[in-house]
Amino acid sequence: MGKIALLVSREEMIHQAHNILQEKKFEIQEMRVIHTGDTVMEARRSIADGATIIIARGLQASIIKQYTDTPVVEIVLTAQEMALLIMRAKQIAGKEKPVVAVVGFRNMFCDMSYFDELYNIELKTYFADQGAELPVVVRRAISEGADVVIGGDTAVSIATEAGVPSLFLSMTEDSMRQAFSTAENMEYAMNVEKKTAAQLETLLDYSYSGVIRLDGNGVITAVNPLMEDMIGKKEEELKGENIRKAAPMIGEEAWKRVFEKGEDYSLFFEWGGTPIFAVLAPVLYESRADGAIVTCHKMKKKTVAPEKSRMTQKRENSRALPPLVQFEDILQKSTAMQECIRKANLYALSEHPVVLIGEPGTEKRMLAESIHNSSIRAQGPFLDVPCEGLSGEEQKNMIFGNRGAVLQVEGGTLLLRDVEELTAANQYRLYQLIRFRVCHGADIASLRKVDVRVMVTIGCPLSELMAERKISPDLYYLLSGLELFVPPLRERREDLLEKIEDTIHDCCEHYSRYHVLTKGAMEVMLDYPWKGNLFQIESFCERLILMAGKRSIDEVAVRRLLEELYPERLTGNGTDSAAAEAEGTAKKELAVLPDEAVKIRELLHKFSGSREKTAQAMGISKATLWRHMKKYGIEKD
C-alpha cells in the first residue's frame, strides 16, 4: 500500500481534515501545515518517508508538481463553495449586478463559465502563475473597477488598503472531502497497476521464451532475461529504443500489420547471429493497438553427426553448390510477393518437404535457397537437380545412386525441379526418402539412412497433377501441405517495373551504353504478359539494348522486337489468348485504318522522310503525324 500525505498552508484546513476523517476513514497517513517557501523541501521529506500521493492546494500544489515526480491531487473549490462566496459578495456590494473579481491560482477554482447568468453578476477572474505576481493582479482587478475582491490573504490585504470590499477565499469541507476521495481512487488505480506490472515482470522473468514489450509507438519498455541472453544485449541497452532501429530485420510491413491493422504476425530471422522464430502480437485497447508483445523462440542449428569427421563433412558439402540467396534478394515490393515470402519464412521452420508452384522463370529456386538459408540446415549443402529430360535409369542414378544427389546433400536440402517428370519407380523412391529418410540405390542391399530435406518445383497445383495421374497418390498426400505459389511477374506490377528498370540499367552498364525507355515503351513492357518471367525479361532487355540505335527507346522499337522474338504471342491464333489480348493492340489498330497507314508511308517516301511536308500534305500537325506513325509502327525512310 502507498502513503497519502496532506500538505496545506493553514491550520484550519487540518481541523477540517480531522472532522472529515471522523466521519469516514480515508487512508490519509500524514497531515502537516507548511510554509510556501519550504514547499519543495517539505514535499521531498514526505516522499522520503514513503508518500506516493500528495494532496495540496494552489501555489503549493503547482510547486510540488513542478519539482517532483510524485502524483499531486489538487484541492479545488467546488461550485457549491464558490456559489456561497458569490452570494455573500453580492450582499456586501449592495448592487443589482456587481463586478466581482476572483483572484488566485487557476488550479484552485472550479469551472465558473455560467456564474454571470446564474447569479446576475459580472464575474472577472485574475489568475497568477507565481506567488510574486499576486499583488500585481490584485491591483489590476481594483483598477478595472471591481466592486468586491475574493481571494487569499494577499488579495484581502491589498483590497482593504485600497478601500475595496473583500472576502477571504474560505472553503467548506466539500473540496477537502472530494480531494481525499480522488486521492484514494488514484491510490487504488496505482496499486492495481503495480500488481499488474509485478505479475507481468514475473511472467517475463520466468517465461521459457524471450519477450520484448513495446508501447504504442514501438518503443521498447521491457526485455526479459532470456531475451537478453538470446541476443547478447542487456535491457538497459534496449529500453527506450524503437524496435524498428533495434531489429531492422523484422521489416516495416510486419509492424504495419501489428500496429495499424491490429493483427498477429510471425516470422523467422537472425538477431546477433541467433536464429529466432518470433510472434508479434498487438496489445489491443478499444480496438486500437496500444502496444505489442514480441515473443521469441531460439531455433537450434543443425549439427554434424558425431560419427562423421570434419573433413568428411567438408568434402561432402563441397560437392553441392553453395546457396547464397536470401529472402531480401528477391523482388518483393508487391503485396502478393510479400505474402509469398512471409509464408516461405514460416516454412523455413519446418523439416517437411516444400512444394514450389510457379511458371517458368519465377523465383522458385531463389525461394528454395532462401528457405534453406533461413532454416536449421543453413550450414549444410544445397543441391538443385532437374527431373525433366532424363530416363528412369538416369533419374535413379543422378538422384538416388551411390554417387547421387541424395548422398551428396547429406545434412542439407535437395531441390528437385519438375518432380512430376519422375517415373513411377523413382516417385516411390522419393516417397521412401521423405517418409522414412532412407535412400534406395541400385538394389535393396544398398539401402542407406540419410538426413535430407526435400523441396520440389512444379508448374501447376498438385491436385491437377494427381487428377492427370502424373503423380502417385502416396507422394501427393505426402507433399500436399507446405505448398507455396509463386505469383508471376504480370501479377506483380511493382516488382515487374523494378525488374525492367534494373535489367535495363545493368545491360547499359555491361555494354557501356546509355539508353532510356520512353513512358510509352515502359507501358508496353508492363502490359506484356512475360510468360518466361525473369529469364524472358533479362534476355529481351539485353537484345533491346544491343540493337538500340537511339538513346531513347520508344514503344515502336519495343513492340517490333516483341513481334520478332515472340510472334506466337501476338498473332491471335489461339496459342496464347492472354498474350494476344494484352499485346495485339498494334495489329488491331492497323486493321481499323489501313488506308491511313499506307498513305503515311507513301507520303514519307515521296518527301524523302520529311515529316513536316508529310503533315502539311495530310492537313495535320507534325505532333499528330508523329502519334500516327508510332501507332502504326512507321519510321521515316
C-alpha positions in Angstrom: 0.0 0.0 0.0 1.1 3.6 -0.7 1.0 6.5 1.6 -1.1 9.7 1.1 0.2 13.0 2.5 -1.8 16.2 3.1 0.3 19.4 2.9 -1.6 22.7 3.4 -0.8 26.3 4.3 -3.4 26.9 7.1 -4.1 25.2 10.4 -7.9 25.4 10.0 -7.6 23.1 6.9 -6.0 20.5 9.1 -9.0 20.8 11.5 -11.4 20.3 8.6 -9.4 17.2 7.6 -9.7 15.8 11.1 -13.5 16.4 11.0 -13.8 14.6 7.7 -11.7 11.6 9.0 -14.1 11.2 12.0 -17.0 10.8 9.6 -15.2 8.4 7.2 -11.9 6.6 7.4 -9.9 7.8 4.5 -6.3 6.4 4.2 -4.5 9.7 4.9 -1.2 8.8 6.7 0.3 12.3 7.1 -1.1 15.8 7.6 1.1 18.9 8.0 1.0 22.7 7.8 3.9 24.0 5.6 5.1 27.4 4.5 5.0 28.1 0.8 8.7 28.9 0.8 9.5 25.5 2.1 7.2 23.6 -0.2 9.8 21.7 -2.2 11.8 20.7 0.9 8.7 19.6 2.8 7.3 17.6 -0.2 10.6 15.8 -0.6 10.6 15.0 3.1 7.2 13.4 2.8 8.3 11.4 -0.3 11.3 10.1 1.5 9.0 8.9 4.3 7.1 6.9 1.7 4.4 9.2 0.4 3.2 8.1 -3.1 0.4 10.7 -3.4 0.4 14.3 -2.1 -2.7 16.5 -1.5 -2.1 20.2 -1.8 -3.7 23.5 -2.8 -3.0 26.4 -5.1 0.6 27.6 -5.5 1.9 24.9 -3.2 0.4 22.2 -5.4 1.9 23.8 -8.6 5.3 23.9 -7.0 5.2 20.2 -5.9 4.1 19.2 -9.4 6.9 21.2 -11.0 9.8 19.9 -8.8 8.8 16.3 -8.0 7.5 13.3 -10.0 5.0 12.3 -7.3 1.3 12.5 -8.3 -0.5 15.5 -6.8 -4.2 15.8 -6.0 -5.2 19.5 -6.0 -7.8 20.8 -3.6 -10.2 22.7 -5.8 -13.1 24.8 -4.6 -16.4 23.2 -5.5 -19.1 25.0 -7.4 -21.2 25.0 -4.2 -18.4 26.7 -2.2 -17.9 29.4 -4.9 -21.7 29.9 -5.0 -21.8 30.8 -1.3 -18.9 33.3 -1.7 -20.6 34.9 -4.7 -23.9 35.4 -2.8 -22.1 37.0 0.1 -20.2 39.2 -2.3 -23.5 40.4 -3.8 -24.8 41.3 -0.3 -21.6 43.2 0.5 -21.6 45.2 -2.8 -25.3 46.1 -2.4 -25.7 46.4 -6.2 -28.1 44.7 -8.6 -25.3 43.4 -10.8 -21.9 44.0 -9.1 -18.5 43.4 -10.6 -16.9 40.5 -8.6 -13.2 39.9 -9.0 -11.8 36.4 -8.2 -8.1 36.4 -7.6 -5.8 33.5 -7.1 -4.2 30.5 -8.9 -6.1 28.8 -11.7 -5.8 25.3 -10.2 -7.8 26.4 -7.1 -11.1 27.0 -8.8 -13.9 25.0 -10.4 -15.5 25.9 -13.8 -17.3 29.3 -13.4 -18.3 29.8 -17.0 -22.0 30.5 -16.3 -21.9 32.2 -13.0 -22.7 35.6 -14.7 -26.1 34.3 -15.8 -26.8 32.2 -12.7 -26.2 34.9 -10.1 -26.7 38.1 -12.2 -23.2 39.4 -11.7 -20.2 40.4 -13.8 -17.5 37.9 -12.9 -13.9 38.7 -13.7 -11.1 36.2 -13.0 -7.4 37.2 -12.3 -5.0 34.3 -12.2 -1.4 34.4 -11.2 1.3 31.8 -12.2 3.6 32.6 -9.3 3.2 34.0 -5.8 5.1 37.2 -6.7 2.5 38.0 -9.3 -0.4 38.1 -6.9 -0.1 41.8 -5.8 0.1 42.9 -9.4 -3.1 41.0 -10.4 -5.0 42.3 -7.3 -4.2 45.9 -8.1 -5.2 45.3 -11.7 -8.6 43.9 -10.5 -9.1 47.0 -8.4 -8.1 49.4 -11.2 -10.6 47.7 -13.5 -13.4 48.6 -11.2 -14.0 45.5 -9.0 -16.9 46.1 -6.5 -15.8 43.1 -4.4 -12.5 41.1 -4.4 -12.5 37.4 -3.5 -9.0 36.0 -2.8 -6.5 34.9 -0.2 -4.6 36.8 2.4 -2.6 39.0 -0.1 -5.8 39.9 -2.1 -7.7 40.8 1.1 -4.9 42.9 2.5 -4.3 44.9 -0.7 -8.1 45.4 -1.3 -8.5 46.7 2.3 -5.7 49.2 1.8 -7.4 50.4 -1.4 -10.8 50.7 0.4 -12.4 48.0 -1.7 -14.7 45.4 0.0 -13.1 41.9 0.0 -13.9 38.3 1.0 -11.3 35.7 2.2 -11.3 32.6 -0.1 -12.5 30.2 2.6 -13.8 26.7 1.8 -16.1 24.2 3.4 -15.2 20.5 3.9 -16.7 19.7 0.5 -13.5 20.4 -1.5 -11.3 18.6 1.1 -13.6 15.6 1.1 -13.5 15.5 -2.7 -9.7 15.7 -2.7 -9.5 12.8 -0.2 -11.8 10.7 -2.4 -9.8 11.4 -5.5 -6.5 10.5 -3.8 -7.9 7.2 -2.6 -9.2 6.3 -6.1 -5.8 7.3 -7.5 -4.0 5.1 -4.9 -6.2 2.2 -5.8 -5.5 2.5 -9.5 -1.8 2.8 -8.8 -1.8 -0.3 -6.7 -3.7 -2.3 -9.4 -1.1 -1.1 -12.0 1.8 -2.1 -9.7 0.3 -5.5 -9.2 -0.2 -5.9 -12.9 3.3 -4.8 -13.6 4.7 -7.1 -10.9 2.8 -10.1 -12.4 3.9 -9.2 -15.9 7.5 -8.8 -14.7 7.4 -12.2 -13.0 5.9 -13.7 -16.1 8.6 -12.2 -18.3 11.4 -13.4 -15.9 10.2 -17.0 -15.7 9.0 -17.3 -19.3 10.6 -20.1 -21.4 10.6 -17.6 -24.4 12.4 -14.4 -25.0 9.9 -11.5 -24.6 10.1 -7.8 -25.6 7.3 -5.4 -24.5 6.6 -2.3 -26.7 4.5 0.8 -26.3 2.1 2.1 -28.9 5.0 3.8 -30.8 7.1 0.7 -31.0 9.5 1.8 -28.2 10.9 -1.0 -26.1 9.7 -0.8 -22.5 10.8 -4.2 -21.1 13.0 -7.1 -22.0 13.1 -10.3 -20.1 16.4 -12.1 -19.1 16.0 -14.9 -21.6 15.8 -12.4 -24.4 18.9 -10.7 -23.1 20.8 -14.0 -23.3 19.3 -14.8 -26.7 20.6 -11.6 -28.5 23.5 -10.7 -26.2 22.2 -7.3 -25.1 21.1 -6.1 -21.7 17.7 -4.5 -21.1 19.4 -1.2 -20.3 20.8 -1.1 -23.8 17.4 -1.8 -25.5 15.0 0.1 -23.2 13.8 3.3 -24.8 15.0 2.4 -28.3 12.5 1.9 -31.1 12.1 -1.7 -32.2 12.5 -0.7 -35.8 16.0 0.5 -35.1 16.9 -2.3 -32.7 15.6 -5.0 -35.0 15.5 -3.7 -38.6 15.5 -7.2 -40.0 11.8 -7.6 -39.0 10.7 -5.1 -41.6 8.1 -2.3 -41.7 5.4 -4.5 -43.2 5.3 -6.6 -40.1 4.8 -3.5 -37.9 2.1 -2.1 -40.1 0.2 -5.4 -39.7 0.6 -5.2 -35.9 0.1 -1.5 -35.1 -2.2 -0.4 -37.9 -4.3 -3.5 -38.6 -4.1 -5.0 -35.1 -3.1 -8.4 -36.4 -0.6 -11.0 -35.2 2.5 -11.6 -37.3 5.0 -14.4 -37.2 8.4 -14.6 -38.9 11.8 -16.2 -38.9 15.0 -14.1 -38.8 18.5 -13.9 -37.3 19.4 -11.4 -34.5 23.0 -11.1 -33.4 23.8 -14.4 -35.2 21.0 -16.2 -33.4 18.2 -17.9 -35.5 14.9 -16.8 -34.0 11.2 -17.5 -34.6 9.1 -14.6 -33.4 5.5 -13.9 -32.9 4.4 -10.2 -32.9 1.1 -9.7 -31.1 -0.7 -6.3 -30.7 -2.0 -5.2 -27.3 -5.5 -4.0 -28.2 -7.3 -1.4 -26.2 -10.7 -0.3 -27.6 -9.9 -1.9 -30.9 -6.7 0.0 -31.2 -3.1 -1.3 -30.9 -1.8 0.4 -27.7 1.4 -1.6 -27.7 2.8 -5.0 -28.6 4.4 -8.1 -27.2 7.2 -9.8 -29.2 7.7 -13.5 -28.2 10.9 -15.0 -29.5 12.0 -18.7 -29.6 15.6 -19.6 -30.3 16.0 -22.2 -33.1 18.7 -24.9 -32.9 21.2 -25.0 -35.7 21.8 -28.3 -37.5 24.9 -30.1 -36.2 27.1 -32.6 -38.0 26.6 -36.2 -36.9 29.3 -37.2 -34.4 30.5 -40.2 -36.4 31.4 -38.0 -39.3 34.8 -36.3 -39.3 35.0 -32.6 -40.1 37.0 -33.4 -43.3 34.3 -35.9 -44.5 31.6 -33.3 -44.0 33.6 -30.6 -45.7 34.2 -32.9 -48.6 30.5 -33.8 -49.0 29.4 -30.2 -48.7 31.9 -29.2 -51.4 30.0 -31.3 -54.0 26.9 -29.2 -53.6 26.5 -25.6 -54.9 26.8 -23.0 -52.1 23.3 -21.4 -51.6 23.9 -17.6 -51.5 20.4 -16.2 -52.0 18.5 -14.7 -49.0 14.9 -13.5 -48.9 15.9 -9.9 -49.1 17.5 -10.6 -52.5 14.1 -11.4 -54.0 11.8 -8.7 -55.7 9.1 -8.1 -53.1 7.6 -4.6 -53.5 4.2 -6.2 -54.4 1.7 -7.4 -51.7 1.4 -10.7 -53.4 5.2 -11.4 -53.2 5.4 -10.1 -49.6 2.8 -12.7 -48.6 4.6 -15.4 -50.5 7.9 -14.6 -48.7 6.1 -14.4 -45.3 4.9 -18.0 -45.8 8.3 -19.1 -47.0 9.8 -17.7 -43.8 7.4 -19.8 -41.8 8.2 -22.9 -43.9 11.9 -22.5 -43.1 11.0 -23.5 -39.5 9.8 -26.9 -40.7 11.7 -30.1 -41.8 8.8 -31.2 -44.1 9.0 -31.0 -47.9 8.1 -27.7 -49.6 6.3 -27.6 -52.9 7.1 -24.5 -55.0 4.4 -23.9 -57.7 5.0 -21.3 -60.4 5.6 -20.6 -64.1 9.0 -20.8 -65.8 11.3 -18.0 -64.8 9.7 -17.3 -61.4 11.7 -17.2 -58.2 11.2 -20.8 -57.3 14.8 -21.7 -56.9 15.6 -18.4 -55.2 12.9 -19.1 -52.7 14.1 -22.6 -52.1 17.6 -21.3 -51.4 16.3 -18.7 -49.1 14.2 -21.2 -47.2 17.3 -23.4 -46.8 19.5 -20.4 -45.7 16.9 -19.4 -43.1 16.5 -23.0 -41.7 18.4 -25.0 -39.2 20.2 -26.6 -42.2 21.8 -23.3 -43.4 25.3 -24.7 -42.7 24.6 -27.8 -44.8 24.8 -28.2 -48.6 22.1 -27.3 -51.1 21.7 -29.1 -54.5 19.3 -28.4 -57.4 18.6 -31.4 -59.7 16.3 -31.4 -62.8 14.0 -34.3 -63.4 12.8 -33.4 -66.9 14.6 -34.9 -70.0 16.1 -37.9 -68.2 15.2 -41.6 -68.5 14.1 -43.5 -65.4 17.5 -45.1 -65.1 19.3 -41.7 -65.4 16.9 -40.2 -62.8 17.7 -43.1 -60.4 21.4 -42.8 -60.8 21.5 -39.0 -60.6 19.3 -38.7 -57.6 19.4 -42.0 -55.7 22.6 -43.6 -56.9 25.8 -44.4 -55.0 27.2 -41.1 -56.1 23.8 -39.4 -56.5 22.4 -36.1 -55.2 20.8 -37.6 -52.1 24.1 -38.8 -50.7 25.9 -35.7 -51.8 23.5 -33.4 -49.9 23.5 -35.2 -46.6 22.6 -32.8 -43.8 21.3 -30.2 -46.3 18.5 -29.6 -48.8 17.7 -31.3 -52.1 15.6 -29.3 -54.7 14.0 -31.5 -57.4 12.8 -29.5 -60.3 9.7 -30.6 -62.3 9.1 -33.5 -59.9 6.1 -34.7 -61.9 8.6 -35.9 -64.6 9.9 -38.7 -62.3 8.9 -42.2 -63.3 6.6 -44.2 -61.0 9.6 -46.2 -59.6 11.5 -43.0 -58.8 8.5 -41.4 -57.3 8.3 -44.4 -54.9 12.0 -43.9 -54.1 11.3 -40.2 -53.4 8.4 -41.2 -51.2 10.7 -43.5 -49.2 13.3 -40.8 -48.9 10.8 -38.3 -47.5 8.7 -40.6 -45.3 11.3 -42.9 -43.9 14.6 -41.0 -44.6 16.1 -43.9 -46.5 17.8 -43.9 -49.9 17.2 -46.8 -52.3 20.1 -47.3 -54.6 20.6 -49.9 -57.3 19.3 -52.7 -55.1 17.9 -53.5 -51.7 21.3 -54.1 -50.3 22.3 -50.5 -50.9 19.6 -49.1 -48.6 21.0 -46.3 -46.6 19.7 -44.0 -43.8 20.0 -40.3 -44.8 19.2 -36.9 -43.4 18.0 -34.7 -46.2 15.2 -32.1 -46.5 13.4 -32.2 -49.9 11.9 -29.4 -51.9 10.3 -29.8 -55.3 9.1 -27.5 -58.0 6.0 -28.0 -60.3 4.3 -25.9 -62.9 0.7 -26.4 -61.7 -1.1 -27.3 -58.5 -0.5 -30.8 -57.1 -4.2 -31.6 -57.3 -4.1 -31.1 -61.1 -1.1 -33.5 -61.4 -3.0 -36.0 -59.3 -6.1 -35.7 -61.5 -3.9 -36.3 -64.6 -2.2 -39.3 -62.9 1.2 -37.6 -63.2 2.0 -38.1 -59.6 1.3 -41.1 -57.3 -1.3 -40.9 -54.5 1.3 -41.6 -51.8 3.6 -38.9 -53.0 0.6 -36.5 -53.5 -0.6 -36.8 -49.9 3.0 -36.6 -48.6 3.8 -33.4 -50.4 0.5 -31.6 -50.0 0.9 -29.4 -47.0 3.7 -26.8 -47.4 2.7 -25.6 -50.8 4.0 -22.2 -52.0 2.5 -20.5 -55.0 5.0 -18.1 -56.6 3.0 -15.4 -58.4 4.1 -14.5 -62.0 5.5 -11.0 -62.6 2.5 -9.9 -64.6 0.5 -10.1 -61.4 3.2 -8.1 -59.5 3.3 -4.8 -61.3 5.6 -3.1 -58.8 8.1 -5.9 -59.0 7.9 -6.1 -62.8 8.7 -2.3 -63.0 11.7 -2.7 -60.7 12.9 -5.8 -62.7 12.7 -3.9 -66.0 14.4 -0.8 -64.7 17.2 -2.8 -63.0 17.8 -5.1 -66.1 18.0 -2.1 -68.5 20.4 -0.4 -66.1 22.6 -3.5 -65.8 22.7 -4.1 -69.5 23.6 -0.5 -70.2 26.5 -0.7 -67.7 27.7 -4.0 -69.0 27.9 -2.8 -72.6 29.0 0.8 -71.7 25.9 2.3 -73.3 23.3 4.8 -72.2 19.7 4.2 -73.2 16.4 5.1 -71.6 12.9 3.8 -72.2 10.2 6.3 -73.0 7.0 6.3 -71.0 5.2 4.6 -73.8 7.9 1.9 -74.1 7.6 1.1 -70.4 3.9 0.9 -70.6 4.1 -1.7 -73.5 6.6 -3.8 -71.4 4.5 -3.5 -68.3 1.4 -4.7 -70.2 3.1 -7.6 -71.8 2.4 -11.0 -70.1 6.1 -12.2 -69.9 5.3 -15.9 -69.7 9.0 -16.6 -69.1 9.1 -14.1 -66.2 12.7 -13.2 -65.0 14.5 -15.2 -67.7 12.5 -13.7 -70.6 12.8 -10.2 -69.4 16.6 -10.5 -69.0 17.1 -11.9 -72.5 14.7 -9.4 -74.1 16.3 -6.4 -72.4 19.8 -7.5 -73.4 18.7 -7.8 -77.0 16.9 -4.5 -76.8 20.0 -2.6 -75.6 22.3 -4.4 -78.1 20.1 -3.5 -81.0 19.1 0.0 -79.9 20.1 2.7 -82.5 19.0 5.6 -80.5 19.5 6.9 -77.0 15.7 6.9 -76.3 13.9 3.6 -76.9 10.2 4.1 -77.7 7.2 1.8 -77.8 7.7 1.2 -81.6 11.1 -0.4 -81.0 9.8 -2.4 -78.1 6.7 -3.6 -79.9 8.7 -4.5 -83.0 11.2 -6.6 -81.0 8.4 -8.4 -79.2 6.8 -9.3 -82.5 10.2 -10.5 -83.8 11.1 -12.6 -80.8 7.7 -13.9 -79.7 5.4 -13.9 -82.8 3.2 -16.6 -81.4 2.2 -14.2 -78.5 0.8 -11.6 -80.9 -0.8 -13.5 -83.8 -4.0 -14.2 -82.0 -4.0 -17.8 -83.3 -5.1 -19.2 -80.0 -1.7 -20.3 -78.8 -1.8 -17.7 -76.1 -5.0 -15.8 -75.8 -3.9 -13.7 -72.8 -0.8 -12.6 -74.6 -2.8 -11.8 -77.8 -5.2 -9.8 -75.8 -2.5 -7.9 -74.0 -0.1 -7.3 -76.9 -2.2 -7.3 -80.0 -3.3 -3.7 -79.8 -1.0 -2.6 -82.6 -2.3 -5.2 -85.0 -5.9 -4.3 -84.2 -5.2 -0.6 -84.8 -3.7 -1.4 -88.2 -6.9 -3.2 -89.2 -9.0 -0.1 -88.3 -7.4 2.4 -90.6 -5.1 0.6 -93.1 -5.5 3.3 -95.8 -4.2 5.9 -93.4 -1.1 3.8 -92.7 -0.5 3.2 -96.4 -0.9 7.0 -97.1 1.6 8.0 -94.5 4.2 5.5 -95.8 3.7 6.8 -99.4 4.0 10.5 -98.4 7.0 9.9 -96.3 8.6 8.1 -99.3 7.6 10.9 -101.6 9.0 13.6 -99.4 12.2 11.7 -98.6 11.2 11.2 -95.0 10.2 14.8 -94.2 7.6 14.7 -91.5 6.9 18.5 -91.9 5.9 18.1 -95.6 4.0 14.9 -95.0 2.0 16.6 -92.2 1.2 19.5 -94.5 0.1 17.2 -97.3 -2.2 15.4 -94.9 -3.6 18.6 -93.3 -2.5 17.6 -89.8 0.2 18.8 -87.3 3.6 17.3 -87.0 2.7 16.1 -83.5 -0.4 14.3 -84.8 1.6 12.7 -87.6 4.2 11.5 -85.1 1.5 9.9 -83.0 0.0 8.1 -86.0 3.5 6.9 -87.0 4.0 5.4 -83.6 0.5 3.9 -83.6 1.3 2.0 -86.8 4.9 1.3 -86.1 6.1 3.5 -89.0 9.6 5.0 -89.1 10.6 7.7 -91.6 12.7 6.4 -94.5 
